[in-house]
């Protein structure tokens, strides 16, 4: 008997979401229930910190394997032999009968099958709820118009793959049913009872009609080598799929492995302890209707043709003007508008799409079913995700190589990764959770994604994480990934509803981000108490290395963020740990070393951004009140990890500026300390380009306000990179609050401050005319001192 725990334990349980607030009492509490568990999600907006912990869930919490699940032994004396010969079969023993090519088993017991059945069927119809043990001892089973193995009734059926044997089950492309109301069986191996597969032999299943292996109850795989090719789904277990071990290869037009029970909160889950999985699927690789728990194993997943087959997003890799608030043309969008949406009243500049225009938008659509008119057609979604759960998705270990046309790791509830190694190339998000994404261990390498890590809330407390994204690297509650192809794989993301609950919390681990959009983007607030975050942000001024709508409370850890200047932010002024923002009058080339040291020559930062940049923000526990000097260029004898040097001696640089830190956030340029205006975004900023929006709510620039020259010097690639969401998703008030001259009058400062009609009227010098001093007039103190 299976041993399931209560639904409240199936999912992740949010044990604690405790927030201590110093200067903000704007709190919101919400409860969301996973479709598989009573999972409470509680959060508050705060200017200080957030601590979130998730309960540990493993396979043993969900299911127990019975003694007969592992039973493989048999003897001739205690079993019935079924010998297959073409279109006929012979039975030697009790409990079964043969008529032509049809063998019917009606009693519990052990049945050993051998030989070849060229067109026939094995039917299990045991009414006493006993256990039927089928041993495939070199059996080749084929049925041209139905399921070769059809389990109508039994308490449980255990299929053993005899050691040293190869076995096969193959059906035809069309089934013949008794009447128009009948739609079962629907797979080459089809069971209406609990089904277990064990043994060390090999089983090859070809489901030409629909699914390969399907159970209407529980499906357990204990061991064996199993290869499945299916016209629709590879392996299906309605109530649960539990895998203890095995080598499983699946090539399916639909989903690779899936559970389907959406009516019982205690069922519909997938739990995997170990095994080797090689899955190529037209839709999802592994898809749990409710929860999914993976404790280990090795996984190679290719879905929807891989990331190169993803739908091309309009403006992928580019300049999302006004993201997160104000921006071009006007008022701050309503709270319903995503931080990834284009700002109200304006269209982003017309620019070239980056990199993926040659990709083919060919996500899979409807599942292949019988051409027989009597068959009920089941329409699949076009989801092509790697790992997917309708409820909570927990990964406690394993090695994953995922190439997906859609999200690589996705949950409609919470994602928890406590360990494991991930190599991800995704056509959409690398990791996505509608509620909470919790990363506490393991190695995660997202080499390609639209948005790297998404969640209604995100906590990073451990692990080594690398993210490459053509839009935002880390995005809290802002990934409305609408695109030109309606109803495609990247449908609009959903996040937990509620005001003030969207938090990015970094308390440990190492996070490295390379993003063409925003680097760290929270459509709420950010708190950092520990760990290391390295951000190589956008090269266009329509995005920022750091982007937050609420507050950024920095109390610990090490942060360095480089990127364009137009939407630059730093941690908030209420932070207990000091931060320095450096802004350059000209765009600095990728690989230009930036060095910050104190008056005693102690290194605070030695960093070489991987992309061109115009601002660098650093926050370190070593920053105190006192005198500091910034150098550019030069070299270090140390070894760089992701561009950051943590040892060695720095020399040969040119002094950029010397200044004193007297407050929590200090912005400097070549002339010294600079005071930023309130009109360039940041919390409470007076407006983005061309309007009254700003990034905040008119609260007055808390520490994250960019320098005075922000947005006036365009980076080298301005006008060449199109925003990821350009022209696809407009805020709720888009086009209603439009500047009077939008689209008709060209601003007199065209080319320095983007016009309200950006995207319809391109400034004459856009991308061609540098600021007056660009490349010709060096800062006043340039080369005044070298190190």
Buried (B, 14 or more C-beta within 10 A) or exposed (E): EBEBBEBBBBBBBBEEBBBEBEEBEEBBEBEBBBBBBBBBBBBBBBBBBBBBBBBBBBBBBBBBBBEEBBBBEBEEEEBBBBBBEEEBBEBEBEBBEBEEBBBBBBBBBBBBBBBBBBBBBBBBBBEEEBBBBBBBBBBBBBBBBBBBBBBBBBBBBBBBBBEEBBBBBBBBBBBEBEEEEEBBBBBBBBBBBBBBBBBBBBBBBBBBBBBBBBBBBBBBBBBBBBBBBBBBBBBBBBBBBBBBBBBBBBBBBBBBBBBBBBEBBBBBBBBBBBBBBBBBBBBBBBBBBBBBBBBBBBBBBBBBBBBBBBBBBBBBBBBBBBBBBBBBBBBBBEEEBBBBBBBBBBBBBBBBBBBBEEBEBBBBEBBBBBEBEBBEEBEBBBBBBBBBBBBBBBBBBBBBBBBBBBBBBBBBBBBBBBBBBBBBBBBBBBBBBBBBBBBBBBBBBBBBBBBBBBBBBBBBBBBBBBBBBBBBBBBBBBBBBBBEBEEBBBBEBEBBEBEBBBBBBBBBBBBBBBBBBBBBBBBBBBBBBBBBBBBBBBBBBBBBBBBBBBBBBBBBBBBBBBBBBBBBBBBBBBBEBBBBBBBBBBBBEBEBBBBBBBEEEEBBBBBBBBBBBBBBBBBBBBBEEEEBBBBBBBBBEBEBEBBBBEEBEBEEBBBBBBBBBEEBBBBBBBEEBBEBBBBBBBBBBBBBBBBBBBBBEBBBBBBBBBBBBBBBBBBBBBBBBBBBBBBBBBBEBBBEBBBEEBBEEBBEEBBBBBBBBBBBBBBEEBBEBBBEEBEEEEBEBEEEEEB
